[in-house]
Amino acid sequence: MAGTHRRTLRGQLIEGDNKRLIVDDGRLNHGYRVVAFHVAADITQSSNDAFATLSLAYDSDLAWDWSDNRQIGWAGAYMPGTSGVNAPYSLIDPDHIVVMDLYIQGRVGSGGGTSPINYLIELETVDLTDDQTIMTLIKERSQDDIR
């Protein structure tokens, strides 16, 4: 199950978007582990703070909910004017593998902004056995097939 390759995903999203980053390719014995997750707001705007959530489900809430197994990463940054980044924050659940889809949602300022949120995600490829794949799929559904 060791990682063999590193990949990066980077881009921008607008608050309210639920952007699909990885699309299920049908190869369930092949997955990704998120090893780094960073966000930053557009520093030319007045709302310089940005917050985002990485999730395994399109309907996961933007609010940080660490009890929801579908949410696997949380990041935030506040950039006060031109004085640089103040206390960037990033947390990734170390016990996850993405085998189907990965989504990102974000918020700028105190909400309601339209400035872009920059993101950079570093991934490591993972090969899974059949048993590991089954357990990963169960965890992705948050042990609840109703969601």
C-alpha positions in Angstrom: 0.0 0.0 0.0 3.0 2.3 -0.3 2.8 5.5 -2.3 4.7 5.3 -5.6 4.1 8.7 -7.2 3.3 12.2 -6.1 0.8 14.4 -7.9 -0.4 17.9 -7.3 -3.8 19.5 -7.9 -4.0 23.3 -7.9 -6.4 25.9 -9.0 -9.1 28.3 -7.8 -12.7 28.1 -6.8 -15.3 30.6 -5.9 -17.2 30.5 -2.6 -20.3 28.3 -3.0 -18.7 26.1 -5.6 -18.4 22.4 -4.8 -15.6 21.5 -7.2 -14.9 17.9 -8.2 -11.1 17.4 -8.2 -10.8 13.7 -8.8 -13.3 11.7 -10.8 -13.8 8.0 -10.2 -11.9 6.2 -12.9 -13.4 2.8 -12.1 -10.1 1.4 -10.8 -11.0 0.7 -7.2 -7.7 -0.9 -6.3 -5.9 2.4 -7.1 -6.3 5.4 -4.9 -4.8 8.6 -3.5 -3.7 9.8 -0.1 -3.8 13.5 0.5 -0.5 14.5 2.0 -0.7 18.3 1.9 -3.6 20.8 1.6 -3.2 24.6 1.4 -5.5 27.5 0.6 -5.1 31.2 0.2 -7.3 34.1 -0.7 -6.6 36.6 -3.4 -4.4 39.1 -1.7 -5.6 42.0 -3.8 -9.1 41.8 -2.3 -10.4 43.2 1.0 -11.5 39.8 2.3 -8.1 38.1 2.6 -9.1 35.1 4.6 -10.0 31.7 3.1 -11.2 28.4 4.5 -11.8 25.2 2.7 -12.9 21.6 3.2 -11.8 18.4 1.3 -14.6 15.8 1.1 -15.3 12.4 -0.4 -18.9 13.3 -1.1 -20.6 16.1 -3.2 -23.2 16.7 -0.5 -20.8 17.2 2.5 -21.3 20.5 4.3 -18.8 23.3 4.0 -18.8 23.6 7.8 -15.9 21.8 9.4 -17.4 18.6 10.9 -14.7 16.3 12.1 -17.4 13.7 13.0 -18.2 13.3 9.3 -15.9 10.6 7.8 -16.5 12.0 4.3 -14.6 15.1 5.2 -10.9 14.4 5.1 -9.1 17.7 5.1 -9.5 21.3 6.4 -7.4 24.3 5.7 -7.5 28.0 6.3 -5.3 31.1 6.0 -5.6 34.8 7.0 -3.5 37.3 5.1 -3.7 40.7 6.7 -3.0 43.2 4.0 0.5 43.1 2.6 2.2 41.8 5.8 2.1 38.1 4.7 0.2 35.1 5.9 -0.8 34.9 9.5 -1.1 31.4 11.0 -2.1 29.2 8.0 -3.9 26.1 9.2 -4.1 22.7 7.6 -5.3 19.3 8.9 -5.6 16.1 7.0 -7.1 12.9 8.3 -4.1 10.5 8.1 -6.4 7.5 7.8 -8.0 7.9 4.5 -7.7 6.8 0.8 -9.5 8.5 -2.1 -10.7 5.8 -4.5 -13.7 7.5 -6.0 -14.3 11.2 -6.1 -12.7 14.2 -4.2 -14.4 17.5 -3.7 -13.3 20.9 -2.4 -15.5 23.7 -1.0 -14.4 27.0 0.3 -15.3 30.3 1.9 -13.7 33.8 1.8 -14.0 36.5 4.4 -17.0 36.2 6.6 -19.0 34.5 3.8 -20.7 35.8 0.7 -17.5 36.7 -1.1 -16.9 36.2 -4.8 -13.1 36.4 -4.7 -11.3 33.3 -5.8 -9.8 30.9 -3.3 -6.5 29.4 -4.4 -5.7 25.8 -3.4 -2.8 23.4 -3.7 -3.3 19.7 -2.9 -0.5 17.2 -2.9 -1.4 13.5 -3.5 0.4 10.2 -3.2 -0.7 7.2 -5.3 -1.7 4.1 -3.4 -2.3 0.5 -4.6 -4.9 -1.4 -2.6 -5.7 -5.1 -2.0 -9.3 -6.1 -2.5 -9.9 -6.2 1.3 -8.4 -2.7 1.7 -10.6 -1.4 -1.1 -13.8 -2.7 0.5 -12.9 -1.1 3.9 -12.0 2.2 2.1 -15.3 2.2 0.3 -17.2 1.6 3.5 -15.4 4.5 5.2 -16.1 6.8 2.2 -19.8 6.3 2.8 -19.4 7.2 6.4 -20.8 3.8 7.4 -24.2 5.1 6.4 -25.7 4.2 3.0 -28.5 6.7 3.4 -26.3 9.8 2.7 
